[in-house]
């Protein structure tokens, strides 16, 4: 259960550390890894512009991320983790943590164990479907260095692994990037499914 607490602690720490450690510093993006070029095509004004996105492959899944996102360099983590700035000026960020489960668990069981152990102030928890993926969305409001930080954690289980996408921003800037975060999580596809297409 320590690893479950680690996942949620990491999410909050990434938000806090980026806010504290990057003030007045220039962050160089990490070299891009595992990026697949997306073919350009014409789209209507209401559709997503594919040329503005890149496909990130990570731990058996892929998702679309805006090209202007920047990797947040992290120290070595106990679990596979990637972190990105969605906007450096507002310190809005996204991280993805993958936990291999010791035994098969249903999504509701996993969420109950994880959320019970964090001490976070959850303001909502709900399950939803997006295509073939069953997600849980847990939203919490937390104090970090005297500021309210709002976290949106979207979790799904695939191949006995929990995938946790966390979007964090100050409470005042949270809504600015929520739609972008939703687009990112809506673009998740398993690599196994991509190979059959």
Secondary structure, DSSP 4 states (H G I P E B T S, - for coil): -HHHHHHHHHHHHHHHHHHHH-TT-PPPPPPP-SEEPPPP----TTS--GGGEEEEEETTEEEEEETT-EEPP----SSEEEEEEEETTTTEEEEEEEEE-SS---HHHHHHHHHHTT--EEEEEEEEEETTEEEEEEEEEEEETTEEEEEEEEEEEETTEEEEEEEEEETTTHHHHHHHHHHHHHT-EEHHHHHH-
